[in-house]
Amino acid sequence: MTILRIDSSIKGDASVTRKLTGMICEKLGGDVVTRDTTGLPLIDGVWLGAAYTPAENRTAEQKELLKQSDALIAELKAADEIVIGMPLYNFGVTGPLKAWIDMICRVGETFRYTESGPEGLVSPKRVFVAYASGGVPQGSGYDIASSYIKQVLAFIGLTDVTFVSAEGVAMGEAEAIAKAQEQIKGLAA
């Protein structure tokens, strides 16, 4: 089994979500492909133009521009399960996680438009989201990141999403991690 581990915290080794994604991957077992999203560039209008140009009509420059996105999509499609580290920054996902999302949500690659609306093109697989916040409970009215990540994942075809939450890190990191570890113990491998 191949697990795609997505880390998006800017805190490096001090990151709670990086600790949690490691623990989840260990619990699941298998080969882990780790993607640190902190170095991904943001998309822009030129990138978007390349993504919406039919593959057979792309220039060499457009193909080069989409290489990173192509690699990220290949990792996503090759994985049997996905583990995403999602720290909550100002009630939303991190910039690096958003950069990854923008690069993997591509028309004709991970979704398509139909008469009845968008349709995801990624094969169904389990997704585990490691959520960490200083004091915002996962699923509360202040947490807009959880509903956003679920919607984006469903948009590309991934609807089996499980959250592991470390809430209240700012008030007691060890306690928050311990609660998350209990949730991880209950995950089916």
Wavefront OBJ file of the C-alpha trace (Angstrom):
o trace
v 0.000 0.000 0.000
v 1.226 3.499 -0.858
v 0.354 6.430 1.381
v 0.699 9.998 0.139
v 1.587 12.203 3.109
v 0.969 15.922 2.596
v 2.630 18.268 5.117
v 1.744 21.958 4.982
v 2.871 23.509 8.254
v 5.468 26.272 8.133
v 6.748 25.236 11.591
v 9.063 22.458 10.433
v 9.953 19.967 13.183
v 7.911 21.984 15.718
v 4.720 21.271 13.772
v 1.948 19.367 15.534
v 0.378 18.272 12.246
v 3.690 16.849 11.030
v 3.850 14.761 14.206
v 0.278 13.612 13.627
v 0.731 12.773 9.934
v 3.744 10.676 10.916
v 1.732 8.839 13.573
v -1.175 8.224 11.192
v 1.149 6.861 8.495
v 2.781 4.584 11.049
v -0.636 3.286 12.146
v -1.738 2.643 8.547
v 1.501 0.962 7.490
v 2.808 0.828 3.943
v 5.167 2.820 1.768
v 4.980 6.549 2.416
v 5.566 9.238 -0.193
v 5.984 12.560 1.616
v 5.174 15.867 -0.035
v 6.158 19.021 1.842
v 4.035 21.749 0.273
v 5.902 24.681 1.814
v 8.018 25.174 -1.314
v 5.222 25.068 -3.867
v 4.663 28.203 -5.938
v 1.297 29.903 -6.197
v -0.583 29.599 -9.456
v -1.167 32.680 -11.598
v -2.984 33.652 -14.789
v -0.272 32.257 -17.049
v -0.405 28.917 -15.213
v -4.199 28.867 -15.443
v -4.011 29.559 -19.169
v -1.663 26.601 -19.589
v -3.923 24.324 -17.530
v -6.958 25.205 -19.658
v -5.108 24.803 -22.961
v -5.777 21.345 -24.435
v -2.703 19.142 -23.877
v -2.094 18.687 -27.609
v -2.040 22.487 -28.118
v 0.296 23.421 -25.252
v 3.536 25.155 -26.035
v 6.833 23.895 -24.617
v 6.667 26.725 -22.050
v 3.152 25.723 -20.967
v 4.187 22.089 -20.599
v 7.137 23.159 -18.469
v 4.886 25.366 -16.356
v 2.579 22.411 -15.604
v 5.347 19.891 -14.774
v 5.027 20.397 -11.005
v 1.252 20.060 -11.170
v 1.542 16.917 -13.319
v 3.891 15.375 -10.741
v 1.567 16.233 -7.834
v -1.434 14.777 -9.641
v 0.526 11.604 -10.461
v 1.411 11.216 -6.745
v -2.225 11.708 -5.792
v -3.536 9.186 -8.308
v -0.854 6.589 -7.473
v -1.574 6.656 -3.741
v -3.826 4.096 -2.097
v -4.492 6.376 0.874
v -3.807 10.028 1.613
v -2.789 11.690 4.884
v -3.015 15.483 4.964
v -1.567 17.706 7.672
v -3.885 20.685 8.080
v -2.928 23.197 10.730
v -5.476 25.938 11.188
v -4.034 29.381 10.457
v -6.434 32.286 10.936
v -9.434 29.929 10.653
v -8.378 28.490 7.272
v -5.888 26.215 5.550
v -2.264 27.249 5.233
v -0.959 28.992 2.119
v 1.207 25.962 1.270
v -1.791 23.597 1.482
v -3.818 25.954 -0.709
v -0.960 25.990 -3.246
v -1.081 22.158 -3.384
v -4.867 22.197 -3.757
v -4.679 24.702 -6.611
v -2.098 22.559 -8.401
v -4.025 19.299 -8.080
v -7.483 20.635 -8.974
v -7.184 20.599 -12.750
v -9.956 20.298 -15.283
v -9.623 17.132 -17.329
v -7.137 15.674 -14.847
v -8.815 15.483 -11.435
v -12.296 16.792 -12.309
v -14.469 17.570 -15.290
v -17.569 19.617 -15.897
v -20.743 17.790 -16.928
v -24.301 18.896 -17.619
v -25.197 17.930 -14.048
v -22.217 19.711 -12.485
v -18.572 18.936 -11.698
v -17.459 15.313 -11.473
v -14.359 14.084 -9.644
v -11.910 11.961 -11.613
v -9.706 10.674 -8.777
v -10.393 7.045 -7.802
v -12.030 6.702 -4.401
v -9.565 6.232 -1.528
v -9.422 6.977 2.167
v -8.186 10.390 3.261
v -7.059 11.208 6.800
v -6.764 14.864 7.777
v -4.603 15.763 10.764
v -6.165 18.945 12.137
v -4.383 21.129 14.673
v -5.441 24.472 16.094
v -4.367 26.750 18.886
v -7.880 26.993 20.267
v -10.505 26.515 17.544
v -12.454 23.258 17.907
v -12.639 21.231 14.694
v -16.083 21.599 13.136
v -16.986 24.724 15.112
v -18.310 27.886 13.492
v -14.806 29.362 13.513
v -13.324 26.404 11.649
v -13.834 27.071 7.950
v -10.902 24.863 6.962
v -12.551 21.490 7.673
v -15.616 22.095 5.506
v -13.381 23.601 2.801
v -11.014 20.605 2.644
v -13.965 18.183 2.566
v -15.552 20.122 -0.293
v -12.326 20.315 -2.322
v -11.618 16.615 -1.834
v -15.199 15.677 -2.819
v -14.866 17.918 -5.883
v -12.060 15.675 -7.205
v -13.743 12.421 -6.121
v -12.483 11.824 -2.569
v -15.378 11.542 -0.130
v -14.072 9.108 2.509
v -12.502 11.691 4.844
v -11.594 11.119 8.502
v -10.315 13.881 10.784
v -7.841 13.433 13.622
v -7.950 16.579 15.742
v -5.459 18.175 18.088
v -7.465 21.093 19.428
v -6.280 23.650 21.947
v -2.571 23.324 21.200
v -1.965 26.853 22.524
v -3.432 25.883 25.884
v -1.694 22.539 26.223
v 0.167 20.988 23.327
v 0.952 17.676 25.044
v -2.682 17.205 26.052
v -3.952 18.090 22.559
v -1.528 15.620 20.961
v -2.469 12.912 23.487
v -6.151 13.290 22.545
v -5.237 13.033 18.862
v -3.151 9.922 19.571
v -6.232 8.272 21.089
v -8.122 8.982 17.871
v -5.258 7.517 15.829
v -5.329 4.312 17.902
v -8.941 3.858 16.820
v -8.193 4.126 13.087
v -8.580 0.986 11.011
v -5.310 0.096 9.295
l 1 2 3 4 5 6 7 8 9 10 11 12 13 14 15 16 17 18 19 20 21 22 23 24 25 26 27 28 29 30 31 32 33 34 35 36 37 38 39 40 41 42 43 44 45 46 47 48 49 50 51 52 53 54 55 56 57 58 59 60 61 62 63 64 65 66 67 68 69 70 71 72 73 74 75 76 77 78 79 80 81 82 83 84 85 86 87 88 89 90 91 92 93 94 95 96 97 98 99 100 101 102 103 104 105 106 107 108 109 110 111 112 113 114 115 116 117 118 119 120 121 122 123 124 125 126 127 128 129 130 131 132 133 134 135 136 137 138 139 140 141 142 143 144 145 146 147 148 149 150 151 152 153 154 155 156 157 158 159 160 161 162 163 164 165 166 167 168 169 170 171 172 173 174 175 176 177 178 179 180 181 182 183 184 185 186 187 188 189
